[in-house]
Amino acid sequence: MPRILPTRTAPPVALARRRALAFAAALAVAAALPPQRARADVIPVKSAELRVEEGEVLLNAEFEFALNPTLEEALQKGVPLYFVLEVELARPRWYWLDEKVQSASTTWRVSYAPLSQQYRVASGLFSQNVSSIAEVERLIGRVTSRPIASAADFARGARYEAAVRLRLDVNQLPKPFQVNALASREWQLASDWKRFPFTP
């Protein structure tokens, strides 16, 4: 009859050492992985619509736009913030990808002047001084009758899909703040794309 040898088990110290090594290896792998980008702080889109008036396509949109404490503090310390409103129009095609017909963007520069204790909101030739963050949020968060295209660029009666969003443009921040923006949710302020039909 064959002799059965007893099963050898590792002493407790050896098991503990193996587990510690496995844990250390797992930590090393996790550290080697690229860091995940911080999830954006979302700006809700309350409404968005396009209409044709006097040969122009005009945008009305409203965002629940609010600056978080980190962005308010950056403004107070002299860091200008840039917010971009983006609009895209496409023609749906059942046989291929949608045809991009038109795109437009508007950039607001927001800054703070400590001497006058006022905020300045500027976009193109438009600029306005306001005394509170609430007024800054109102100016940027409510878009009324903003021209984005000529009506002649669209086929009358055709169906298009429009999309609009508002976001903080971190690429226009000073370099040290761009690094922070990659890892911090507070610097990732943006809305999702709001999509809706448009028929001129």
C-alpha positions in Angstrom: 0.0 0.0 0.0 1.5 3.4 -1.1 2.6 5.7 1.7 0.6 8.9 2.0 2.7 11.9 2.8 1.2 14.7 4.9 0.4 18.0 3.2 2.8 20.7 4.1 1.4 24.1 4.9 3.3 27.3 5.0 4.0 28.7 8.5 1.9 31.7 9.4 4.9 34.1 9.1 5.4 33.0 5.5 1.7 33.5 4.6 1.7 36.9 6.1 4.8 37.8 4.1 3.3 36.6 0.8 0.1 38.6 1.5 2.1 41.7 2.3 4.1 41.3 -1.0 0.9 40.9 -3.0 -0.6 44.0 -1.4 2.5 46.0 -2.1 2.5 44.8 -5.8 -1.1 45.8 -6.1 -0.3 49.3 -4.8 2.6 49.6 -7.2 0.4 48.7 -10.2 -2.3 51.3 -9.1 0.4 54.0 -8.7 1.6 53.2 -12.2 -1.8 53.7 -13.8 -2.5 57.2 -15.2 -4.8 59.3 -12.8 -8.4 59.5 -13.8 -9.7 62.9 -14.8 -11.9 64.6 -12.2 -15.6 64.4 -13.0 -17.0 67.7 -14.2 -19.2 69.8 -12.1 -22.3 69.9 -14.3 -24.2 73.0 -15.2 -27.8 72.1 -15.7 -29.4 73.3 -19.0 -32.9 74.6 -18.2 -34.0 75.4 -21.8 -32.7 75.9 -25.3 -34.3 76.9 -28.6 -33.6 78.4 -32.0 -35.8 80.7 -34.1 -35.5 82.5 -37.3 -36.0 86.3 -37.3 -35.1 88.9 -40.0 -32.9 86.4 -41.8 -30.9 85.3 -38.8 -31.0 82.2 -36.6 -31.2 83.3 -33.0 -30.5 81.3 -29.9 -32.4 81.5 -26.6 -30.9 79.4 -23.8 -30.9 79.3 -20.0 -28.4 77.5 -17.8 -28.4 77.1 -14.0 -25.0 78.6 -14.0 -23.2 79.1 -10.6 -19.6 79.6 -9.7 -18.3 77.4 -7.0 -16.2 78.8 -4.1 -12.9 77.8 -5.8 -13.7 79.8 -8.9 -14.9 82.7 -6.9 -11.7 82.7 -4.9 -9.6 82.6 -8.1 -11.4 85.6 -9.4 -10.8 87.5 -6.2 -7.1 86.7 -6.5 -6.9 88.2 -10.0 -7.3 85.1 -12.2 -9.6 85.8 -15.2 -12.0 83.0 -16.1 -13.2 82.2 -19.6 -16.6 80.7 -20.4 -17.5 79.3 -23.8 -21.0 78.9 -25.2 -20.9 76.4 -28.1 -23.6 75.7 -30.6 -23.6 73.0 -33.3 -26.2 72.3 -36.0 -26.3 69.0 -38.0 -28.5 67.5 -40.7 -29.5 63.9 -39.7 -28.7 61.2 -42.4 -30.0 57.7 -42.1 -27.3 56.2 -44.3 -24.3 57.8 -42.7 -23.1 60.1 -39.9 -25.0 63.3 -39.5 -23.8 66.2 -41.7 -22.4 69.1 -39.6 -23.9 72.2 -41.1 -22.9 75.0 -38.8 -21.0 75.7 -35.6 -20.6 78.9 -33.5 -19.1 79.8 -30.2 -19.1 82.8 -27.9 -16.5 83.4 -25.2 -17.0 85.5 -22.1 -14.0 86.8 -20.1 -14.8 87.4 -16.4 -12.3 89.4 -14.2 -12.4 91.2 -10.9 -11.0 94.7 -10.1 -10.1 95.0 -6.4 -10.0 98.8 -6.4 -13.5 99.2 -7.7 -14.7 95.9 -6.2 -16.5 95.1 -9.4 -16.6 92.2 -11.8 -16.1 92.8 -15.6 -17.8 90.5 -18.1 -16.5 91.0 -21.6 -17.3 89.3 -24.9 -16.2 90.8 -28.2 -17.2 94.5 -28.3 -19.6 93.9 -25.3 -18.4 94.6 -21.8 -20.2 95.3 -18.6 -19.2 96.0 -15.0 -21.3 94.4 -12.3 -21.0 94.4 -8.5 -21.8 90.8 -7.6 -21.2 87.2 -8.6 -25.0 86.7 -8.9 -25.0 89.3 -11.7 -22.1 87.6 -13.5 -24.0 84.3 -13.3 -27.1 86.0 -14.7 -25.3 87.6 -17.6 -23.6 84.3 -18.7 -26.4 81.9 -17.8 -29.2 83.6 -19.8 -28.7 83.8 -23.6 -31.3 85.9 -25.3 -31.7 86.3 -29.1 -28.0 85.7 -29.8 -27.3 85.4 -33.6 -25.5 82.2 -34.5 -26.0 81.9 -38.2 -27.7 83.2 -41.3 -31.0 81.6 -42.2 -29.9 81.4 -45.8 -27.5 78.6 -44.7 -30.4 76.3 -44.0 -33.0 74.7 -46.2 -36.5 75.9 -45.4 -38.6 73.2 -43.9 -35.7 70.8 -43.4 -35.1 69.1 -40.1 -31.9 69.8 -38.2 -30.5 68.7 -34.9 -29.1 71.5 -32.7 -26.8 71.1 -29.7 -25.7 73.7 -27.2 -23.4 73.6 -24.1 -21.6 76.0 -21.7 -18.2 75.3 -20.2 -15.3 76.8 -18.4 -12.4 76.9 -20.9 -9.4 75.6 -18.8 -7.1 76.0 -21.8 -7.1 79.8 -21.3 -6.2 79.6 -17.6 -2.6 80.5 -16.5 -0.4 77.4 -16.7 -0.3 76.5 -13.0 -4.1 76.6 -12.9 -4.3 74.3 -16.0 -2.5 71.6 -14.0 -4.9 71.9 -11.1 -7.8 71.8 -13.5 -6.9 68.4 -14.7 -7.3 66.9 -11.2 -9.9 69.0 -9.5 -13.7 68.8 -10.1 -14.0 72.4 -9.1 -12.2 73.5 -12.2 -14.2 71.2 -14.5 -17.4 73.3 -14.7 -19.4 72.4 -17.8 -22.9 71.5 -19.0 -23.7 68.4 -21.0 -24.7 68.9 -24.6 -28.4 69.9 -24.8 -29.8 68.5 -28.1 -33.1 69.6 -29.7 -34.7 69.7 -33.1 -34.7 72.8 -35.3 -36.7 73.4 -38.4 -36.3 76.8 -40.1 
